[in-house]
Amino acid sequence: MSRVELKLPQLRPLGATQRTDAWWIQPVLTLLGLGAFIVYSTWAALQGTHYWVPGTNYLSPMYSPVLFDSWQIAPASSGHAWFGAWPDWIPKNLWVLSMTPAFLILWAPGGFRFTCYYYRGAYYKAFWADPVSCAVGEPKFRGTHYRGEHKFPLLLQNIHRYFLYLALVFLVFLTYDAIISYRFLGDDGQKHFGVGIGSLVLTINPILLGGYTLGCHSLRHLIGGKKDCITDCSGARQGAYRGVSCLNRRHMLFAWLSLFWVGFTDVYVRLVSMGTWTDIRIL
């Protein structure tokens, strides 16, 4: 079946509306929130330093898993790199950007969020005014060439389900990071159990990410056996479907909480590593 591009009437110019409420607050807050995270995460990914805390197992989620230690810390080692020091076959700079361990892995969780059903609606409104809010005028070109997500580049949004599989794997990595954050290097040179503020920060991170990832619309559809209605089913499938649906109803909440906490966790690890903050040892 062929698709037809419809020319929609432009009922009102951009931003025009008869609404009298403060409809602009939500898209402005979304713009500021997502914009701030994009700017900070890009800056943090470019640093290549202070992504772990010596003497602890604290590791920034923006650098986990560490495939190769940053060339910027050589000859030091974080102790977290899977394959050791930065190899010569990976360039240290890509055009004007410094290559860091974060750039080797951030495309996966970043792609999961960028193609997320909730985030699509959020940044379409906040960044593209598409539409900026209900009953508010859209950009003029939208009234003449509405294509939805059926053509490039928005057609690529359909790969969200595949980014979901990667996000589930990353959730395992970050859960492991939280577990080992309770191991500290003692005066005897051995690792011992302990609890620091950083341990709690790193533990909250996969919990919130789990609430967001496990409430994903694509996972809900997958758990349901690719069925639109499973009310006539019973057993494990229906139980799992109800569990994912429970998280899905709070998908927006977990999307924002997890986004903020990933950024805060990186800030915490970075500032403790720099000596700006002191990690209080509770136990």
Buried (B, 14 or more C-beta within 10 A) or exposed (E): EEEEEEEEEBEBEBBEBEEEEEBBEBBEEBBEBBEEBEEBBEEBBEBBBBBBBEEBBBBBBBBBBBBBBBBBBEEEEBEBBEEEBBEEEEEEEEEEEBBBBBBBBBEBBBBBBBBBBBBBEBBBBBBEBBBBBEEBBBBEEBBEEEEEEEEEEBEEEEEBBEBBEBBBEBBEBBBBBBBBBBBBBEEEEEBEEBBBBBBBBBBBBBBBBBBBBBBBBBBBBBBBEEEEEBEEBEEEBBEBBEBBEEBBEEBBBBBBBBBBBBBEBBBBBBBBBEEEBEBEEEE
